[in-house]
Amino acid sequence: MRERTAQAALRPSLDWELDFYSRPILEADGRKRWELLICSSADPQQGDAGSEVSGFRWQQDCPADSVNSIWLREAIEAALGEAEQQGWQPPRRLRCWRGSMRTMVQRAAEGLGLELVPSRRCYQLVEWLQERHRSVYPNEPGYLAGPLAPPPQAIRPVAVPLPEALRGESWDWATLTAGALAEAVEWPIGFAGLLPLPAELPPETPVPGIRLFSRSRALAIAGWLAGLEPVRLEIDTNQLILEAGLEDRWLLANLDPEEARAAATAFASAREQAGGLQFIAVVNGPDAERLEGFWLLRDLPDG
């Protein structure tokens, strides 16, 4: 009973986002530094994305000869202990951002009873990593300054059509202002994937997106999309594609060539003005007051 009461007194934890990878720093032995970063996912109810960090963060260097799932499991276990000391409950899920590290992270997570979610929806982690590349790593001895050889370009998989039962009856382009999206935490939503908005984004900024309609299967479609970890919308040639997970690509619709050209230009321009934001909504119909599913998406590097 005492243990349950103590657990209840801890603050609920959001999902954790993890990056375990080498950094542009050479150690004294000539090997690259490896580093583990863990942070809580963004909480849309905590205000702007640029506000002061209010969640959990953990950083630990790893010797190059200890890069394995055993070291990683022990490091995550230490992070769990530190999170509890800071008043956080353990996370329900662990998001892994890099496909190349998925197997190692999977083994470490299984040993701790954590659910692994391969996903690029690691917005807090990527912002933290970008911050470290700007202001932390360049100040370290052994920093590898200047342009590095780019990693080989991954071959993008062919977009797979949605299963027949999940295609819905129709869809359309949509636009919401940043001011409206700031109130999304109060909307009636079945499956939600919300994000804090960038602090510098004016309320009147239009954010582009799409709505998927289905009178009879909207909730089922939303539940299926929730498991995909939606990342971004893309117009590729004459196809509207949803990128999801680590490398999944789903064909949402085939477009008329002229519509595709116009939509690609307009969508890209609007998305750039909105700081990479876009959205996808699933509803019963155009006049529905409830959203069966709603996800804010944001362009970020893939790794």
Stockholm file with secondary structure:
# STOCKHOLM 1.0

chainA/1-303         MRERTAQAALRPSLDWELDFYSRPILEADGRKRWELLICSSADPQQGDAGSEVSGFRWQQDCPADSVNSIWLREAIEAALGEAEQQGWQPPRRLRCWRGSMRTMVQRAAEGLGLELVPSRRCYQLVEWLQERHRSVYPNEPGYLAGPLAPPPQAIRPVAVPLPEALRGESWDWATLTAGALAEAVEWPIGFAGLLPLPAELPPETPVPGIRLFSRSRALAIAGWLAGLEPVRLEIDTNQLILEAGLEDRWLLANLDPEEARAAATAFASAREQAGGLQFIAVVNGPDAERLEGFWLLRDLPDG
#=GR chainA/1-303 SS CHHHHHHHHSBCCCCEEEEEEEEEEECTTSCEEEEEEEEECCCGGGCCTTSCCCSCEEEEEECGGGCSHHHHHHHHHHHHHHHHHTTBCCCSEEEECCGGGHHHHHHHHHTTTCEEEECSCCHHHHHHHHHHHHHTGGGSTTBCCSCCCCCCCCCCCCCEECCGGGSCSEEEEEEEEHHHHTTGGGSCEEEEECCCCCTTCCTTCEEEEEEEECTTTHHHHHHHHHTTCEEEEEEETTEEEEEETTTEEEEEEECCHHHHHHHHHHHHHHHHHTTTEEEEEEESSTTCSSEEEEEEEECCCCC
#=GC SS_cons         CHHHHHHHHSBCCCCEEEEEEEEEEECTTSCEEEEEEEEECCCGGGCCTTSCCCSCEEEEEECGGGCSHHHHHHHHHHHHHHHHHTTBCCCSEEEECCGGGHHHHHHHHHTTTCEEEECSCCHHHHHHHHHHHHHTGGGSTTBCCSCCCCCCCCCCCCCEECCGGGSCSEEEEEEEEHHHHTTGGGSCEEEEECCCCCTTCCTTCEEEEEEEECTTTHHHHHHHHHTTCEEEEEEETTEEEEEETTTEEEEEEECCHHHHHHHHHHHHHHHHHTTTEEEEEEESSTTCSSEEEEEEEECCCCC
//
